Amino acid sequence: MVKVKESIAVIGAGSWGTALAMVLADNQHEVRLWGHNQKQIDEINQFHINEKYLPGIQLSEAIKGYFSLEEALEGIETIILAVPTKAYREVLGNIAVLAKQPLTVVHVSKGIEPDTLLRISEMIEENASPTWLKDVVVLSGPSHAEEVSLRHPTTVTVSSKNMKAAEKVQDLFMNHHFRVYTNPDLIGVEIGGALKNIIALAAGITDGLGYGDNAKAALITRGLAEISRLGTAMGANPLTFSGLTGIGDLIVTCTSVHSRNWRAGNMLGKGQNLQDVLDNMGMVVEGVRTTKAAYQLAKKYEVNMPITEALYGVLFNGQDLKGAVDQLMTRMKTSEMEELFNILDSRQQ
């Protein structure tokens, strides 16, 4: 199939935004990579590298760095939003002022806003107007930027309220090393991508404590049950969580040293305090904010989420790590299948 060449703006020059810019450049698109650090943008344009976020990776000359958001958006129809969740409102406000034509917004971040409890697509819709927002598409799945930048085989999912828009984004990104599926379950794709960061933090903690593979396997399995319970209560299809943005993303994020959420949890498990961990990471750890949001969502929807509750106690209430694990292990006995049936029953009601 002949691909239509497009000029695309990637908003956010971190590791993930840069890796996705590389995929688009490989597909012969003209890519505008926007960042808020002039020195970083100069490095991209002069030396075709982004050494802080993807050290040792050579970028295509088809990727041009932009410090001016207005220039990056000029004549653009599709933008990729690759900024941390906490930066979305500021960035969307700036886009609203500068956009001169309707835009398809592809968000590739994984989080939920605490307190408002909005998914990212809902945040975009709340901060946009029909004059500049055409469609919202989410791209998610098991995809470390470090491996995508090396062109290792990677598979992701796109979703939207308008599946024609999702199919267009599928065509923009699809190539022989970056495979893209579609999934109509927008809620499930976003919830799976966001909540797996909570379980990855917890997995890092158990590894830091030296609890071994048995504990991590149990954590991943029971973590998936929590994600499915909450997602289904919010209107997602439970089958979505058996796919790429459920178990797929959960496995890669809980088991890889590339995962910043796992690394942050691992440091916590080895005795470092939360603020020192966040200061030393150098990149945003989405799982911390998402733990707060998921804890609030569990209360709102009256969903049982013991791992999330225990992690919330550790991160925000100073609970002892080993005490939190003991709390999980001594919970009231229940049937694994009973919980599965409850998820399916809630979907049918």
N, C-alpha and C positions, 0 to 999 in steps of 0.2 A: 504494500500500500504506500502511495506517495504521500508524504507528510507535508502539510502546509507550514511554511516557515513563518515564524512570528517573532516580534520583539516582546520580551517578557521581563518584568521587573521583579526581582527577588528582594524583598524588604527584610533585611537582617543578614549581616555578613559573618555570622558565627559558623560553627562547624557544619550544622545541618543545612543552613541556607546556602553555604558555599558548595557543599556536596551536591545538593539539588541543582544548583546553577551548572555544575559540571555535567550532570545528566542532560539538562536542556541544551547545553552547548554541544554535547556529543550528538544530539539530534538535529544539529544545524540551526538552532534558534539563536537569535541575537539576544544576549542576556545582560541585563543591567542589574548589578549587585550593589544595593544601597547599604551603607553603614554610617554610623555617627562618629566614627573616628577617622579624622583626615589622614593621619599617618598610615593607618591600615589600608585606606582606599588608595593612597599613593603607592603602597607596596604592591597591591593587586594590579594596578595599571602599569607600573614601571618594571616589576620583576615577575609578575604573573604567579605570585604565591600569596598564601594567607598563613604565615608561619605560626602565629599564635594558636590558631584553631585547627589547622590541618598541616602540621609540620612535615616538610619533605615532599609535599604534593605540588606538582606543576599544574597550573591552571591554563585552560585554553585562552588564546587571544580573543576569542569570541565573547569572553566575559569581561565587561567593562565595569570598573568600580565607580560609584557615584556617591558624592557627599551631599549633593543637593537633591532632596526628595522631589522637588518640583521638576527638575530636569529628568530624574529617573522615571517619572510618571508621564512625561510628555508623549502623547500619541499611543499610549499603552492600552491594551484591552484586557490583559490578564496579569494579575500580580500574585506572587507567592509570599504569604506572610509567615516569616520564620523568626519571630521575636518571642521572648519569654512572655508567658501569660500576663504577668504584672505590667508589661509595657503596652498591651493591646489598646487600652483606652487612649493613651497619649498618641500612639501611632495612628490609630483610626481617626482621631480628631484632626491630626495634621493632613491625612489623606482627604478627609471631607472638605477641607479648605482648598486643597490644591487640585483635586480631580476635576477634569474638564469633560469627561465622557463616562458612560456606564462601564463598570469594571466587573469582571469575574474574579472573585477573591478566593484564592486557594489557601486555606490555613493548614499548616503542617506542625503546629504546636500541640502539646498534650497536657491539658490541665483543665481545672474548673476554678472559677473565681470564688474565693471564700465570701461568705456573708450574702452576696447576691445569689449564689449557687447557680450561676449561669454557665452553660457550656460555651465554648469559644464561638461556635456559630451563632449562638444567641447574643453574645456580646457584640459580634460584628453587626448583626441585624439591629440591635438596640442603638448602636452608635452611627448607623448609616441612614441614608435616605434614598428613595428611588431614583433621584437625579444622578447618583453616581454608583449605586450598587445594583448590579445585574443579577448575579448568582453567587452563592457561597458553596464552595466545595471543600471537603476535608480529605486530606491524604494522610494515611496512617498505616502502621504495620511494623513488623520486626526489622528495623533498619538503622544500624549504627552508621553514623556519618563517616567514620574512619574506613569502614569496609566499602561503602558506596563510592568513596573517593578513589579507592583502589580498583573499582569496577568488579568487585566480587559479586556473584549472583545474589540478587535481593528481590524480594516480592512484597508488594504493598497493596493496599486497597484504597479506592476513592469512593466517596459517597456525597450525595446532595439531595435536596428536595426536588431538584430538577436533574433527572438522570441524564438528560442530553448534555448538560454542562459537565457532569461527571465523566461521560464518555469522551468529551472533547479533551479534558485534562488527562484522561487515560492515554489518548493519542499523543499528547504533548510529551509525556514522559516515557512511554513504552519503548524499550529497545532490547537487544539481545542479553543484556546483563541486568536490566531493571524492569521486571515484569509487574504489570499493574492490573489488578482485578477491580470490578465494580461491585458495590453492595448497596442496596437501597435503604438499609437501616442506619440512617444518620445518627440517631441517638446511640445505638449500640456501638458504632465505630468510634464515636467520641468518648463514650464512657469507658470502653475497654482500653483505649489508648491512654486515658488519663489515670485510671485507677491502678493500672499495672505498676505505676511508679511507686505507689504506696507499698505494694507487696515486694518490690525490688529493694526498697529501703529496709524492710523487715528482713529480707533474705540476706542483705549485707550485714545486718546486725547479728543474725544467727551465725554467719560465717566468722564474723569478728569475735564472737564469743567461743568459737571452736566447736560448735554443736554438730557439724558434719552433714553428710548428704541426706540421711534419713529425715532430719529436721527440715532441711530445705525442700525436699520433695513434698513433705506434708504441708509446708507453708505455701508452696506454689499451688498445690491441689485445693487446699481449703481457701486460699486467696481467690482462686478462680470462682469458687462457690459464692464468695462474698460479692465479687464483681457482678456475677450473674444475678444474684438476688436484688441488688440495688438497681442494676440496669433494667431488669425486667419490670420492677416496680415503677420505673420512670418511663416505661413504654417501649423498651428495646425488645428485639427478637432474641430469645435466649440462645438460638443457634449461632448468632453472630459471635458469641464468646467461645465457640469451639473453632473459630477461624483465625485468620491472621492477626486481627486486632484484639483477640482474646488470648487464647492459649499461646499463639505464635509470639506475640509481643511480650507476653508474660515470661515465657521461657528465656528469650534472648536477654531481657532486661534483668532477670534474676540471676543469670549465670555468667554474664560476661564482664570482664574487667573494663570494657569500653563504657559500661553503664555508669553514668555519674551518680545515679540514685543508689545503685549497689555499692559504689565506692564510698559514698557518704555514709551509708548504713554500716559498712565495714569499719570505717573510722570510729563511728559511734560505739560499735561493739567492742572495739579495742580500747575504749576508755576516754576518747576525746569528747569535749563538750560540743553542743550543737553549733554555737556561734563560731568557734574555732574551725569546725569542719566546713561551714559555709564560707568563711573567709579564705580558707586554704584551697577550696575547689576551683576558684577562678571562673566558674560557669554556674548558671542557675540550676538549682536542684528542685525541679518542679514538684517532686513528691512531698516536700514539706508543706507547701501551700495546699496541695491537693488533699493531704491527710486532714487538714482542718475542714476543707470543703466537704469531703466525703463523710466525716464525722457529723457535720451539720445536716447533710442530706439523709444520713441514716436515721437521725432523729425525726426529720420532717416526714419521711416515708415509713417510719416505724419498721425499719429493716434491721435484722440482727447482723452486725459486722464486728465480731470480736477481735480480729486482727487489727482492723482500723482503729477500734476503740483503744486497744492496748498501745498501739503506736502513738496515738494522740496523747495518751497519758505520759509516754516517754518524752515526746517532743515538746509538749506545751505545759505539762504539769509536773515535770521533774521526777516521774516515776522511775524506780530502779529497773534496769534492763532485765536482769534475771528474774525479778519479781513479776514483770510483765509476762515473761515466758511461762513461769509457774502458773500464773493466772489463766493463761490459755490452756495449759495441760490439765488443769483441775476443774475445768468447766463441767457443768451438769452433763451427764451422758445423754447421747441422742443417736438416732439412726442416720447414717449417711444417705440412704435411699429416701428416707422421709423428707430430708431437706431438698433433695432433687424433685420429689413429687410436689413439694410446696412451690418451688419455682415454676413448674409446669402448670400447676393449678392457678397461680396468680396470673399467668399469661392468658389462660382461657376465660378468666372472669371478666 
